[in-house]
Amino acid sequence: MGTQRPGPDAAYPGRHRGDSAPSTTGGRALALCRERLHAAVQLLVEANSALRGTVEARDRALVELLEAERAQDAFVIAAVHELKTPLTAVKGRAQLLRIRSQRPGGLSAEDVWAGLLDIESAADKLAADLDALVDEVGRPLPGLAPDGERAPMGR
């Protein structure tokens, strides 16, 4: 006769055919695997929670960015309107002076002088408005350092 082969339970010492529970060594290995699996699941749950918080913070920042963009657009529209008013006065006064100068008899020195004073005044207003606009645009945003980087808290 030949050599006998080990049975299916030979790889599991202490386990015999028909036993439904693994041996004590197998039970400890299974318990250790379950503990590790539970710990890994806990880490994934915590990481998922942190990721959700990050995504929510990103979404809030995106909403704030879009609101800031709308506010900036409104500011630019208002600034353009405010700047056009004195510019329209300059152009209108210059056109009147040109038209009146082409009429017979032309303009008196006083008329030219008054027109130039009006133009100068409107130009001064426009320059002051532009300076105010540059000051406003050049100011750093809240929460940002002057170089555009995030300012440290408490600054």
C-alpha positions as CSV (number, residue, x, y, z in Angstrom):
1,M,0.0,0.0,0.0
2,G,1.2,3.5,-0.3
3,T,1.6,6.4,2.1
4,Q,-1.6,8.0,3.4
5,R,-2.3,11.6,2.7
6,P,-3.3,13.9,5.5
7,G,-7.0,14.6,5.7
8,P,-8.6,18.0,5.1
9,D,-8.3,18.9,8.8
10,A,-4.6,18.1,9.0
11,A,-3.7,21.8,8.3
12,Y,-5.7,22.9,11.4
13,P,-4.2,21.1,14.4
14,G,-6.8,20.5,17.1
15,R,-9.7,20.6,14.6
16,H,-11.4,17.4,13.6
17,R,-13.8,16.6,10.9
18,G,-17.2,17.7,11.8
19,D,-16.1,20.5,14.3
20,S,-18.0,23.6,13.5
21,A,-15.9,26.1,15.5
22,P,-12.2,26.8,14.7
23,S,-9.6,26.0,17.3
24,T,-8.6,28.5,19.9
25,T,-5.7,29.7,17.8
26,G,-8.0,30.2,14.8
27,G,-10.6,32.0,17.0
28,R,-7.9,34.4,18.2
29,A,-6.8,35.1,14.6
30,L,-10.4,35.7,13.5
31,A,-11.0,38.0,16.5
32,L,-7.8,39.9,15.6
33,C,-8.9,40.3,12.0
34,R,-12.3,41.5,13.1
35,E,-10.6,44.1,15.5
36,R,-8.4,45.3,12.7
37,L,-11.3,45.5,10.3
38,H,-13.4,47.4,12.9
39,A,-10.5,49.8,13.5
40,A,-10.1,50.3,9.7
41,V,-13.8,51.0,9.4
42,Q,-13.6,53.5,12.2
43,L,-10.7,55.3,10.5
44,L,-12.7,55.4,7.2
45,V,-15.8,56.8,9.0
46,E,-13.6,59.5,10.7
47,A,-11.8,60.3,7.4
48,N,-15.1,60.5,5.5
49,S,-16.5,62.9,8.2
50,A,-13.4,65.1,7.9
51,L,-13.7,65.0,4.1
52,R,-17.4,66.0,4.3
53,G,-16.4,69.0,6.5
54,T,-13.7,70.0,4.0
55,V,-16.2,69.7,1.1
56,E,-18.8,71.8,3.0
57,A,-16.1,74.4,3.8
58,R,-15.1,74.5,0.1
59,D,-18.8,74.9,-0.9
60,R,-19.2,77.8,1.6
61,A,-16.1,79.5,0.2
62,L,-17.3,79.1,-3.3
63,V,-20.7,80.7,-2.4
64,E,-18.8,83.6,-0.7
65,L,-16.6,84.0,-3.8
66,L,-19.5,84.2,-6.1
67,E,-21.2,86.8,-3.8
68,A,-18.0,88.8,-3.8
69,E,-17.8,88.6,-7.5
70,R,-21.4,90.0,-7.8
71,A,-20.5,92.7,-5.4
72,Q,-17.4,93.6,-7.4
73,D,-19.4,93.8,-10.6
74,A,-22.0,96.1,-8.9
75,F,-19.1,98.2,-7.6
76,V,-17.5,98.5,-11.0
77,I,-20.9,99.5,-12.6
78,A,-21.5,102.1,-10.0
79,A,-17.9,103.5,-10.3
80,V,-18.3,103.7,-14.1
81,H,-21.5,105.6,-13.7
82,E,-20.0,108.0,-11.2
83,L,-16.9,108.6,-13.4
84,K,-19.0,109.3,-16.5
85,T,-20.9,112.2,-14.9
86,P,-17.9,114.6,-14.7
87,L,-16.6,113.3,-18.0
88,T,-19.9,114.1,-19.7
89,A,-19.7,117.6,-18.2
90,V,-16.2,118.1,-19.6
91,K,-17.2,116.9,-23.1
92,G,-20.4,118.9,-23.1
93,R,-18.8,122.1,-22.1
94,A,-16.0,121.6,-24.7
95,Q,-18.6,121.0,-27.4
96,L,-20.5,124.1,-26.5
97,L,-17.3,126.2,-26.6
98,R,-16.4,124.8,-30.0
99,I,-19.9,125.4,-31.4
100,R,-20.1,128.9,-30.0
101,S,-16.6,129.8,-31.3
102,Q,-17.7,129.0,-34.9
103,R,-20.6,131.4,-34.8
104,P,-20.3,134.9,-36.2
105,G,-18.9,137.0,-33.5
106,G,-17.3,134.0,-31.8
107,L,-16.7,133.9,-28.0
108,S,-15.6,136.6,-25.7
109,A,-12.6,136.1,-23.5
110,E,-15.0,135.9,-20.5
111,D,-17.0,133.1,-22.2
112,V,-13.8,131.1,-23.0
113,W,-12.5,131.7,-19.4
114,A,-15.8,130.6,-17.8
115,G,-15.9,127.5,-20.1
116,L,-12.3,126.6,-19.2
117,L,-13.1,127.0,-15.5
118,D,-16.1,124.6,-15.8
119,I,-13.9,122.1,-17.7
120,E,-11.2,122.4,-15.1
121,S,-13.7,121.9,-12.2
122,A,-15.2,118.8,-13.8
123,A,-11.7,117.4,-14.5
124,D,-10.7,117.9,-10.8
125,K,-13.9,116.0,-9.8
126,L,-13.0,113.2,-12.2
127,A,-9.4,113.1,-10.9
128,A,-10.7,113.0,-7.2
129,D,-13.1,110.2,-8.1
130,L,-10.3,108.2,-9.8
131,D,-8.0,108.7,-6.8
132,A,-10.8,107.4,-4.5
133,L,-11.4,104.4,-6.8
134,V,-7.7,103.6,-6.9
135,D,-7.6,103.8,-3.0
136,E,-10.6,101.5,-2.8
137,V,-9.3,98.9,-5.3
138,G,-5.8,99.0,-3.8
139,R,-7.0,98.2,-0.3
140,P,-6.3,94.5,0.7
141,L,-9.4,92.3,1.1
142,P,-10.5,91.4,4.6
143,G,-8.7,88.3,5.7
144,L,-5.8,88.7,3.2
145,A,-2.4,90.2,3.9
146,P,-1.4,93.1,1.5
147,D,0.6,90.6,-0.6
148,G,-2.6,88.5,-1.3
149,E,-1.7,85.7,1.1
150,R,-4.1,84.7,3.9
151,A,-3.5,86.9,6.9
152,P,-2.9,85.0,10.2
153,M,-5.8,85.0,12.6
154,G,-6.0,88.0,15.0
155,R,-4.5,90.4,12.5
